[in-house]
Amino acid sequence: MVPLSPTGSGSHRTERITLGLSQPEVGQGSYTVLPAILAEELDADWSQITVAFVTGKDAYKIAFNHEAPVQKEGASMSTTVLYARLRQAGAAARDVLVRAAAQRWGVGREECRTEKSHVINTRGERFAYGELAAAAAELALDPDPPLKDPARFTLIGKPTARLDTPAKCDGRAIFGIDVGVPGMLNGAIRMAPAFTGSVVAIRNEAEVARMPGVRAIVKIPAVAFANEDAGSQHPKIKQLPRAEAVCVVADHFWQAQRALEVLDVEFDRGEFGDLSSAKINGAIATGFAAERGVPALLHGDPQAILQQAPASVIERRYLLPHIAHAPMEPVNATAHYQDGKVEVWGSIQSVSPCQEAVAAAVGVDPAAVKVDVTFLGGSFGRKIVPDFVVQAAHASKAVGRPVKIIRSREQDMQHDTYRPNAGGLFRAVLDNDGYPLAVHARVVGQSLFGATRKSWLDRTPEGDWDESMVDGIYNQSYRLPNFLVETIDTPQPIPVYFMRSVGSTAGVFFWESFITTLAHRAGIDQYAYRHALLADDPLARRVLEAVAQAANWTSPPPNGVYRGNRL
C-alpha cells in the first residue's frame, strides 16, 4: 500500500491511494475484491483508489494444498486465503496513520477516527493520509491491530463497481499482448507438430533472414521446467534435450509471422510422433476391458450383483478428448535477458513458478528473474504454466534484446497444456422399484495428478489413484447400497494441466448423464428420480428442489423445448 501525496489546494485538493495487488486479474475480479478488503480496513476513499500489480515479496505468496507458498492465482483461493491477511494489513496501516496524526496534534489516539482517507480528531480537524504517510512509515506496525466491526463495512459484502471495467472499455488496460518496452523486437513461433518432436534443419534460413525486418531465426530448446508446478509431463515419458521450435524475430510481429510462414523447417516427430486420436482412444478401450482398476471407493458387493444378473445390466460408455484451454488472449510474453538477469512481462498467472522455470532455462538464479504481471485475457488455468515465458527468454538471450513472442491461435491450440482426456464405463442393475441396486463406475484416461502432482495421488495397496479423475463420482450424493468406483491411468506424451473446475468437467458429465439414463430406463421423471436418491443428503435435495421450482419443472415445457436437470 502506497499513499500518494495530495494534489491541488484548498477545497480542490485530492489524494489518490495506490493499493498493491499480488494476485493476477484473470477476469475473476481480484483487481476489485482484494483491494476492497484492504481499503475497507484502511478506511480509504474508494473513489480515489488505484491498483498496481506487485510481485517479489513473501507476503504475496499463498500455499496450495500443503505445498510450499508461491505467488500465483489458482483454485479460487485468493480471497479465501488472503482475506484475513489483507484485513490485518489494512488495519495496521490505518493504526500507524492514526498514531502519526495523534502525535502531530498532541492528543491521544482514542481522540481520533478515520473516514475516507482522512484522520479526524474530536475538534473536527483532519489530515489526509498522504500528509501523514512519511511520519506513519517511521512507526512500528502493530502485529495485532484492532479490526473494524463488520457492521461498519461499506465495501465488503456491498455492491461495488469493478475497478478494471473503465480501463477495459476504453482501451487503457494493458494485457500481455499489449506490452511494449524500449528496444523490443517481436517473435513468431512454430513448434514441432508432435509433442516429442524436434527441429532437424531449416532449409531456407539464409533466404528468410533477408526478408524485410527479420533480425534472427532462433531455435528454441524444449522447455525443461524447474518444478512440477510448472507442468512437467508424465514420469513414464522420456525427456530428451532437443530444440522443439523455431522463432523468427523481427522488427514487427507481422514481419515475423510472414517470414515464419515461408520458413521451410524439417521436424523429426520423435518417439511418439505417431500418436493419434485412434491410439489415445484405443488405450481407453483397453482400460475399459481390463479385469480391474484401482479402486477409489467400494460399498457393498456390486460386482457380485452385476455378475449374477448379466441380462439386467445397463451399460453406457462416454468419451471426452484432451481439451485446450483456448483463452481469448493467446499465450504471449515479453522477455529481456541482459547481464545475467531477466525481466519478463505478460499475462502470467504464476509468478513464483515462472521465476523458477525461466531461471533454470537460461541459467540464472531465480532471484535474478523479475516478473511484471499484466491483465490476463482469460486463462482457465492455462497461464499458470510458463512454457511460453521460457520461450521468450530463450529468444531474448539469443538476440540480446527484449523480445515479445505471441503464439498464433493455431499454435496456441496445438501446443496447450491440455485438460486430460477421459473415458467413462458405467454399469448398473436396478432394484424392483427402478433405483440403482449396484453400480460400477470406471474412469480411464491420462492422470492429471500423475503428470503434475504426484504427491497428490492417493496411495493404496491396489495402486495409486487420482482424485481428479473421479471427482463428482466417488464423492457423489445419491444413496447407492452397492457402489464401486475405479480409475485406470493411461499415460500419454501430452502435456496436461488444470482447467477450470478440473476433474468435475468430465466426472459430473459422465455421472449425471448415467443417472438420467437410469431414470429413463426406470420410467421415472428424472427430477423425481434424483430427489428420491438424495434421501441421505438433505442439503443437496433442497438445492435440487430450488432449481426445480425456479425452472417450473412440474409444468410441461413449450413445444420444441427440452429440459434436463443435473446436480
Wavefront OBJ file of the C-alpha trace (Angstrom):
o trace
v 0.000 0.000 0.000
v 1.472 3.338 -1.090
v -0.352 6.547 -0.063
v 0.382 9.293 -2.579
v 0.759 12.959 -1.719
v -2.224 15.299 -2.055
v -2.518 17.393 -5.188
v -4.223 20.751 -5.691
v -5.081 23.102 -2.858
v -7.876 24.093 -0.520
v -11.247 22.505 -1.198
v -9.962 21.257 -4.569
v -7.189 19.189 -3.041
v -7.442 15.498 -3.942
v -5.488 12.434 -2.950
v -5.133 9.069 -4.585
v -4.029 5.895 -2.855
v -2.358 3.100 -4.768
v -3.010 -0.388 -3.427
v -0.691 -3.210 -4.432
v -2.379 -6.297 -5.928
v -0.379 -9.511 -5.633
v -2.854 -11.763 -7.461
v -3.259 -11.767 -11.247
v -6.530 -10.416 -12.646
v -7.803 -13.147 -14.941
v -11.315 -11.766 -15.214
v -12.399 -13.247 -11.882
v -12.457 -9.870 -10.104
v -9.359 -9.941 -7.898
v -8.465 -6.444 -9.129
v -11.524 -5.181 -7.228
v -12.215 -7.716 -4.475
v -8.773 -7.844 -2.859
v -8.184 -4.053 -2.882
v -11.688 -3.616 -1.440
v -10.765 -5.797 1.557
v -7.608 -3.755 2.126
v -9.376 -0.423 1.572
v -12.157 -1.416 3.959
v -9.819 -1.770 6.901
v -7.732 1.182 5.798
v -10.857 3.384 5.668
v -9.712 4.608 2.277
v -11.852 6.701 -0.056
v -12.848 4.120 -2.662
v -13.326 6.811 -5.318
v -9.641 7.706 -5.006
v -8.209 4.165 -5.195
v -5.867 2.974 -7.919
v -4.382 -0.507 -8.158
v -0.914 -1.694 -9.205
v 0.256 -5.262 -9.713
v 3.091 -6.145 -7.333
v 5.469 -9.096 -7.117
v 8.533 -10.305 -5.304
v 7.677 -10.439 -1.582
v 6.941 -13.428 0.619
v 3.792 -11.704 1.874
v 2.329 -12.122 -1.621
v 2.616 -15.920 -1.554
v -0.093 -18.397 -0.678
v 0.095 -22.140 -0.050
v -1.807 -24.659 -2.166
v -2.710 -27.992 -0.586
v 0.236 -28.109 1.835
v 2.768 -27.163 -0.846
v 5.439 -24.504 -0.424
v 3.942 -20.995 -0.655
v 4.064 -19.409 -4.117
v 2.685 -16.263 -5.698
v 0.029 -17.312 -8.157
v -3.700 -17.373 -8.746
v -5.485 -20.710 -8.854
v -8.105 -22.978 -7.301
v -10.279 -19.966 -6.422
v -8.121 -19.456 -3.337
v -7.117 -15.776 -3.493
v -9.948 -14.270 -1.467
v -10.213 -17.225 0.895
v -6.527 -17.261 1.757
v -5.826 -13.517 1.657
v -8.975 -12.185 3.356
v -7.612 -12.169 6.918
v -4.129 -11.135 5.795
v -5.449 -8.116 3.878
v -7.732 -7.038 6.688
v -4.814 -7.137 9.100
v -2.577 -5.202 6.678
v -5.206 -2.508 6.172
v -5.886 -2.231 9.900
v -2.160 -1.977 10.675
v -1.720 0.811 8.115
v -4.742 2.668 9.481
v -3.361 2.316 13.016
v 0.008 3.942 12.220
v -1.726 6.751 10.319
v -3.910 7.448 13.340
v -0.918 7.380 15.689
v 1.023 9.729 13.400
v -1.890 12.179 13.394
v -2.323 11.937 17.167
v 1.366 12.742 17.685
v 1.148 15.741 15.387
v -1.899 17.094 17.220
v -0.562 16.150 20.647
v -3.697 14.197 21.524
v -4.471 10.620 22.481
v -5.119 8.012 19.824
v -8.598 7.476 21.202
v -9.479 11.050 20.225
v -9.003 10.230 16.540
v -11.065 8.395 13.987
v -10.718 7.683 10.278
v -13.006 8.307 7.350
v -12.442 8.339 3.591
v -8.632 8.558 3.642
v -8.558 11.130 6.469
v -7.798 11.069 10.174
v -10.179 13.345 12.093
v -9.938 14.471 15.723
v -12.677 15.422 18.162
v -12.280 19.115 17.233
v -13.087 18.330 13.609
v -9.528 18.896 12.416
v -8.318 16.482 9.773
v -5.228 15.232 7.983
v -5.273 13.450 4.649
v -3.455 10.138 4.669
v -0.897 11.499 2.206
v 0.080 14.211 4.685
v 0.785 11.553 7.317
v 2.411 8.868 5.193
v 6.042 9.808 5.822
v 5.596 10.050 9.602
v 3.494 6.856 9.723
v 6.204 4.940 7.862
v 8.578 5.588 10.779
v 6.266 3.947 13.327
v 6.326 0.270 14.245
v 3.387 -1.738 12.959
v 1.073 -3.349 15.485
v 1.210 -7.129 14.809
v -2.359 -7.481 16.054
v -4.163 -4.260 15.131
v -7.833 -3.768 16.023
v -10.120 -4.702 13.127
v -13.260 -2.878 12.079
v -16.626 -4.052 13.299
v -18.229 -5.774 10.276
v -21.365 -3.756 11.000
v -19.385 -0.715 9.808
v -18.348 -2.254 6.485
v -19.021 -0.084 3.458
v -17.222 -2.190 0.836
v -17.004 -5.822 1.959
v -20.260 -7.566 1.153
v -21.653 -4.497 -0.604
v -22.362 -3.994 -4.321
v -19.169 -2.437 -5.671
v -18.331 -1.431 -9.224
v -15.298 -3.205 -10.661
v -12.212 -1.024 -10.814
v -10.933 -2.541 -14.051
v -14.085 -2.030 -16.128
v -13.412 1.548 -17.335
v -9.875 0.749 -18.492
v -11.047 -2.396 -20.263
v -13.778 -0.444 -22.021
v -11.681 2.486 -23.246
v -8.504 0.565 -24.095
v -6.247 1.760 -21.271
v -5.909 -1.707 -19.749
v -2.605 -3.363 -20.646
v -2.716 -7.073 -21.373
v 0.336 -9.168 -22.128
v -0.279 -8.848 -25.838
v -0.155 -5.021 -25.497
v 3.268 -4.825 -23.828
v 5.908 -2.658 -25.435
v 9.351 -1.893 -23.966
v 12.256 0.144 -25.376
v 14.269 -1.715 -27.990
v 11.755 -4.547 -28.214
v 11.676 -6.954 -31.130
v 8.793 -9.292 -31.969
v 8.793 -13.033 -32.418
v 6.530 -15.530 -34.167
v 6.963 -19.160 -33.227
v 6.340 -22.547 -34.820
v 6.601 -25.625 -32.652
v 7.190 -29.231 -33.668
v 3.962 -30.872 -34.866
v 4.443 -33.755 -32.394
v 4.821 -33.402 -28.638
v 8.106 -35.328 -28.758
v 9.271 -33.641 -31.951
v 12.460 -31.711 -32.607
v 13.929 -29.353 -35.176
v 16.199 -31.158 -37.650
v 17.008 -28.423 -40.162
v 15.891 -25.099 -41.609
v 16.277 -25.428 -45.351
v 15.890 -21.776 -46.398
v 17.232 -19.948 -43.353
v 19.516 -17.601 -45.293
v 16.730 -16.620 -47.687
v 14.232 -15.874 -44.900
v 16.845 -13.963 -42.905
v 16.975 -11.428 -45.767
v 13.242 -10.689 -45.624
v 12.188 -7.176 -44.527
v 12.562 -6.560 -40.808
v 13.888 -10.033 -39.938
v 16.651 -9.871 -37.318
v 17.204 -13.514 -36.386
v 15.922 -17.067 -36.661
v 16.247 -18.803 -33.301
v 15.924 -22.457 -32.414
v 14.074 -22.739 -29.092
v 15.087 -25.589 -26.757
v 12.475 -27.935 -25.386
v 11.157 -26.465 -22.173
v 12.702 -28.166 -19.137
v 10.742 -26.963 -16.134
v 12.376 -26.421 -12.762
v 9.433 -27.716 -10.743
v 6.435 -29.984 -11.197
v 4.169 -26.998 -10.513
v 5.177 -25.699 -13.931
v 3.517 -28.638 -15.660
v 6.026 -31.441 -16.177
v 4.963 -34.378 -18.298
v 4.160 -37.865 -17.059
v 7.192 -39.537 -15.431
v 6.905 -42.541 -17.756
v 7.626 -40.341 -20.788
v 11.295 -39.785 -21.635
v 12.551 -36.203 -21.538
v 15.165 -35.620 -24.245
v 17.223 -32.434 -24.741
v 16.192 -31.022 -28.104
v 15.112 -27.903 -29.971
v 11.333 -28.082 -30.177
v 10.538 -24.842 -32.020
v 11.815 -22.123 -34.306
v 11.189 -18.436 -33.701
v 11.531 -15.694 -36.285
v 12.495 -12.426 -34.592
v 11.740 -9.223 -36.496
v 11.078 -5.538 -36.003
v 7.312 -6.060 -36.153
v 5.119 -9.055 -35.423
v 3.555 -9.204 -38.877
v 7.026 -9.277 -40.453
v 7.949 -12.164 -38.157
v 4.722 -14.026 -38.910
v 5.053 -13.623 -42.682
v 8.646 -14.835 -42.545
v 7.629 -17.811 -40.387
v 5.014 -18.831 -42.944
v 7.634 -19.281 -45.664
v 10.245 -20.849 -43.381
v 10.932 -24.414 -44.532
v 11.552 -26.407 -41.349
v 12.230 -30.124 -41.167
v 10.969 -31.686 -37.942
v 11.608 -35.127 -36.508
v 8.394 -36.289 -34.853
v 10.278 -38.205 -32.169
v 9.476 -41.297 -30.154
v 5.734 -40.666 -30.011
v 5.391 -38.962 -33.369
v 2.743 -41.445 -34.481
v 0.383 -40.535 -31.646
v -3.195 -40.242 -32.874
v -6.722 -39.969 -31.567
v -7.202 -43.614 -32.502
v -4.256 -44.668 -30.336
v -5.370 -42.477 -27.441
v -8.900 -43.858 -27.599
v -7.504 -47.362 -28.035
v -5.767 -47.020 -24.676
v -9.096 -46.091 -23.124
v -10.784 -49.102 -24.741
v -8.064 -51.318 -23.275
v -8.747 -49.784 -19.870
v -12.444 -50.468 -20.246
v -11.691 -54.108 -20.969
v -9.241 -54.543 -18.075
v -10.226 -57.075 -15.426
v -9.845 -54.499 -12.654
v -8.813 -50.913 -11.992
v -7.545 -49.105 -8.916
v -10.493 -48.794 -6.506
v -11.258 -45.291 -5.260
v -14.442 -46.315 -3.426
v -16.225 -49.558 -2.574
v -19.575 -50.002 -0.821
v -21.193 -53.409 -0.591
v -20.566 -56.021 -3.303
v -21.643 -54.504 -6.623
v -19.542 -56.850 -8.754
v -21.299 -59.925 -7.472
v -24.738 -58.430 -8.142
v -23.729 -57.360 -11.666
v -22.337 -60.831 -12.411
v -25.488 -62.553 -11.115
v -27.819 -60.623 -13.434
v -25.942 -60.005 -16.712
v -29.149 -59.641 -18.707
v -30.303 -56.807 -16.461
v -27.100 -54.768 -16.632
v -27.463 -51.274 -18.053
v -24.167 -50.108 -19.572
v -23.093 -46.783 -21.009
v -19.720 -45.585 -22.299
v -18.606 -41.985 -22.568
v -15.556 -40.416 -24.169
v -14.037 -36.951 -23.830
v -10.852 -35.815 -25.634
v -7.980 -33.698 -24.396
v -9.276 -30.118 -24.352
v -7.317 -26.907 -24.940
v -7.946 -24.015 -22.563
v -8.296 -21.608 -25.525
v -8.378 -18.309 -23.605
v -9.447 -15.249 -25.593
v -5.902 -13.862 -25.465
v -3.405 -16.394 -26.883
v -0.373 -17.044 -24.718
v 2.342 -14.434 -25.126
v 5.247 -12.986 -23.187
v 7.960 -10.362 -23.428
v 11.412 -11.071 -22.020
v 14.691 -9.192 -21.727
v 17.828 -11.153 -20.874
v 20.746 -8.862 -20.017
v 23.924 -9.321 -17.957
v 22.742 -12.456 -16.191
v 19.349 -11.015 -15.287
v 15.944 -11.488 -16.874
v 12.857 -9.307 -16.780
v 9.610 -10.691 -18.174
v 6.254 -9.089 -18.837
v 2.979 -10.734 -19.728
v -0.278 -12.452 -18.957
v 1.324 -14.578 -16.266
v -0.788 -16.395 -13.682
v 2.057 -17.884 -11.643
v 4.874 -15.584 -10.564
v 7.000 -17.945 -8.454
v 6.897 -20.969 -10.822
v 7.615 -18.593 -13.711
v 10.732 -17.270 -11.959
v 11.987 -20.795 -11.293
v 11.282 -22.069 -14.809
v 12.874 -19.073 -16.550
v 15.899 -19.199 -14.250
v 16.511 -22.882 -14.926
v 16.032 -22.476 -18.674
v 18.532 -19.642 -19.206
v 20.923 -20.428 -16.362
v 20.399 -17.688 -13.799
v 19.337 -17.570 -10.169
v 15.563 -17.280 -9.589
v 16.234 -14.067 -7.665
v 17.608 -12.604 -10.909
v 14.245 -13.020 -12.663
v 11.796 -10.127 -12.319
v 8.183 -10.813 -13.308
v 5.851 -7.986 -14.368
v 2.220 -9.111 -14.457
v -0.325 -7.510 -16.779
v -4.056 -8.092 -17.095
v -4.804 -11.594 -18.395
v -7.194 -12.009 -21.297
v -8.583 -15.222 -19.877
v -6.729 -18.321 -18.762
v -8.889 -21.077 -17.219
v -5.610 -22.277 -15.686
v -3.518 -22.246 -18.876
v -1.304 -19.280 -17.972
v -0.132 -20.859 -14.742
v 2.222 -22.946 -16.889
v 5.055 -20.616 -18.023
v 6.336 -22.506 -21.071
v 5.602 -19.520 -23.309
v 7.545 -17.192 -20.994
v 10.561 -19.500 -21.116
v 10.459 -19.402 -24.923
v 10.542 -15.591 -24.912
v 13.500 -15.661 -22.513
v 15.411 -18.030 -24.832
v 14.725 -15.752 -27.807
v 15.863 -12.657 -25.931
v 19.062 -14.329 -24.779
v 19.791 -15.351 -28.368
v 19.393 -11.860 -29.884
v 20.489 -9.704 -26.940
v 17.367 -7.522 -26.950
v 13.872 -7.643 -25.472
v 11.616 -9.971 -27.469
v 7.845 -10.382 -27.366
v 6.552 -13.733 -28.610
v 2.885 -14.125 -29.480
v 1.689 -17.595 -30.379
v -0.780 -17.702 -33.230
v -4.187 -19.120 -32.386
v -3.281 -22.269 -34.296
v -0.052 -22.765 -32.343
v -1.840 -21.970 -29.088
v -4.466 -24.655 -29.710
v -1.959 -27.278 -30.886
v 0.522 -26.731 -28.050
v -1.592 -26.141 -24.971
v -1.226 -27.917 -21.645
v -4.494 -29.741 -22.019
v -7.249 -30.862 -19.742
v -6.702 -34.644 -19.727
v -8.845 -36.947 -21.781
v -11.238 -39.310 -20.041
v -13.452 -42.251 -20.810
v -16.242 -43.459 -18.568
v -17.596 -47.007 -18.347
v -20.740 -47.222 -16.196
v -22.739 -50.363 -15.418
v -25.766 -50.763 -13.150
v -28.544 -53.102 -12.086
v -31.841 -51.621 -10.851
v -33.971 -52.883 -7.976
v -37.653 -53.721 -8.241
v -38.591 -50.046 -7.831
v -36.258 -48.914 -10.618
v -33.494 -47.450 -8.436
v -29.806 -48.464 -8.511
v -29.113 -51.674 -6.623
v -25.489 -51.940 -7.815
v -23.299 -49.548 -9.790
v -19.788 -49.957 -11.174
v -18.133 -46.745 -12.417
v -14.715 -46.828 -14.077
v -12.889 -43.754 -15.438
v -9.924 -44.296 -17.745
v -7.575 -41.619 -19.079
v -4.388 -39.647 -18.599
v -3.874 -38.840 -14.931
v -3.553 -35.117 -14.194
v -2.004 -35.699 -10.785
v 0.296 -38.362 -12.197
v 1.636 -35.764 -14.635
v 1.820 -32.675 -12.440
v 1.087 -33.518 -8.796
v 2.419 -36.965 -7.972
v 2.381 -36.063 -4.280
v -1.395 -35.632 -4.501
v -2.082 -39.196 -5.650
v -3.950 -41.413 -3.218
v -1.718 -44.378 -2.398
v -3.422 -47.742 -1.815
v -2.258 -51.390 -1.780
v -4.059 -51.844 -5.103
v -2.226 -48.869 -6.667
v -2.330 -45.087 -6.882
v -5.469 -43.261 -7.917
v -6.110 -39.692 -8.995
v -8.995 -37.974 -7.221
v -9.475 -35.546 -10.104
v -10.308 -38.421 -12.473
v -13.416 -39.353 -10.465
v -14.342 -36.016 -8.899
v -18.121 -35.802 -8.747
v -18.412 -39.610 -8.856
v -16.663 -41.108 -5.828
v -17.952 -38.172 -3.728
v -21.477 -38.011 -5.197
v -24.569 -37.600 -3.006
v -27.016 -40.296 -4.127
v -27.973 -43.311 -1.982
v -26.311 -46.352 -3.557
v -26.178 -49.555 -1.497
v -23.565 -51.244 -3.694
v -21.084 -48.981 -5.426
v -17.594 -49.412 -6.904
v -15.543 -46.551 -8.390
v -12.268 -47.326 -10.181
v -9.596 -45.442 -12.103
v -7.065 -46.535 -14.719
v -4.251 -44.208 -15.777
v -3.255 -44.286 -19.459
v -0.026 -42.226 -19.694
v 0.455 -40.156 -22.833
v 3.233 -37.846 -24.094
v 0.758 -34.961 -23.955
v 1.360 -32.032 -21.594
v -1.644 -31.629 -19.304
v -2.629 -29.181 -16.615
v -5.560 -27.959 -14.567
v -8.556 -26.493 -16.353
v -11.306 -24.551 -14.638
v -13.405 -26.940 -12.441
v -10.735 -29.608 -13.085
v -11.947 -33.218 -12.903
v -15.630 -32.497 -12.481
v -15.823 -31.253 -16.089
v -15.670 -34.918 -17.087
v -16.779 -36.748 -13.956
v -20.046 -34.909 -13.361
v -20.922 -35.086 -17.050
v -20.423 -38.870 -17.061
v -22.190 -39.475 -13.774
v -25.235 -37.306 -14.212
v -25.735 -38.499 -17.785
v -25.786 -42.059 -16.475
v -28.266 -41.203 -13.706
v -30.586 -39.712 -16.333
v -30.243 -42.907 -18.369
v -31.251 -44.969 -15.330
v -34.246 -42.713 -14.701
v -35.407 -43.143 -18.310
v -34.948 -46.907 -18.104
v -36.993 -46.976 -14.889
v -39.704 -44.794 -16.435
v -39.398 -42.223 -13.631
v -39.222 -38.458 -14.065
v -35.554 -37.535 -13.766
v -36.206 -34.863 -11.134
v -38.273 -37.278 -9.022
v -35.589 -39.955 -9.529
v -32.816 -37.728 -8.243
v -34.989 -36.416 -5.415
v -35.564 -39.951 -4.151
v -31.867 -40.839 -4.389
v -30.917 -37.791 -2.273
v -32.620 -39.112 0.859
v -29.288 -39.090 2.733
v -28.270 -35.557 1.698
v -30.944 -33.018 2.704
v -28.856 -30.026 1.617
v -28.371 -31.384 -1.894
v -32.063 -32.251 -2.002
v -33.005 -28.652 -1.116
v -30.740 -27.378 -3.887
v -32.447 -29.691 -6.369
v -35.875 -28.561 -5.140
v -34.933 -24.907 -5.546
v -33.736 -25.498 -9.094
v -36.894 -27.402 -9.995
v -39.055 -24.632 -8.579
v -37.129 -21.941 -10.454
v -37.462 -23.951 -13.676
v -41.180 -24.576 -13.091
v -40.363 -28.246 -13.574
v -43.830 -29.610 -12.871
v -45.318 -27.657 -15.790
v -44.767 -29.071 -19.281
v -42.318 -27.094 -21.447
v -43.448 -25.408 -24.660
v -43.389 -27.415 -27.878
v -39.850 -27.856 -29.140
v -38.267 -27.149 -25.739
v -36.473 -29.971 -23.950
v -35.246 -29.923 -20.384
v -32.981 -31.840 -18.093
v -31.611 -31.438 -14.609
v -28.286 -32.289 -13.050
v -26.800 -31.968 -9.602
l 1 2 3 4 5 6 7 8 9 10 11 12 13 14 15 16 17 18 19 20 21 22 23 24 25 26 27 28 29 30 31 32 33 34 35 36 37 38 39 40 41 42 43 44 45 46 47 48 49 50 51 52 53 54 55 56 57 58 59 60 61 62 63 64 65 66 67 68 69 70 71 72 73 74 75 76 77 78 79 80 81 82 83 84 85 86 87 88 89 90 91 92 93 94 95 96 97 98 99 100 101 102 103 104 105 106 107 108 109 110 111 112 113 114 115 116 117 118 119 120 121 122 123 124 125 126 127 128 129 130 131 132 133 134 135 136 137 138 139 140 141 142 143 144 145 146 147 148 149 150 151 152 153 154 155 156 157 158 159 160 161 162 163 164 165 166 167 168 169 170 171 172 173 174 175 176 177 178 179 180 181 182 183 184 185 186 187 188 189 190 191 192 193 194 195 196 197 198 199 200 201 202 203 204 205 206 207 208 209 210 211 212 213 214 215 216 217 218 219 220 221 222 223 224 225 226 227 228 229 230 231 232 233 234 235 236 237 238 239 240 241 242 243 244 245 246 247 248 249 250 251 252 253 254 255 256 257 258 259 260 261 262 263 264 265 266 267 268 269 270 271 272 273 274 275 276 277 278 279 280 281 282 283 284 285 286 287 288 289 290 291 292 293 294 295 296 297 298 299 300 301 302 303 304 305 306 307 308 309 310 311 312 313 314 315 316 317 318 319 320 321 322 323 324 325 326 327 328 329 330 331 332 333 334 335 336 337 338 339 340 341 342 343 344 345 346 347 348 349 350 351 352 353 354 355 356 357 358 359 360 361 362 363 364 365 366 367 368 369 370 371 372 373 374 375 376 377 378 379 380 381 382 383 384 385 386 387 388 389 390 391 392 393 394 395 396 397 398 399 400 401 402 403 404 405 406 407 408 409 410 411 412 413 414 415 416 417 418 419 420 421 422 423 424 425 426 427 428 429 430 431 432 433 434 435 436 437 438 439 440 441 442 443 444 445 446 447 448 449 450 451 452 453 454 455 456 457 458 459 460 461 462 463 464 465 466 467 468 469 470 471 472 473 474 475 476 477 478 479 480 481 482 483 484 485 486 487 488 489 490 491 492 493 494 495 496 497 498 499 500 501 502 503 504 505 506 507 508 509 510 511 512 513 514 515 516 517 518 519 520 521 522 523 524 525 526 527 528 529 530 531 532 533 534 535 536 537 538 539 540 541 542 543 544 545 546 547 548 549 550 551 552 553 554 555 556 557 558 559 560 561 562 563 564 565 566 567
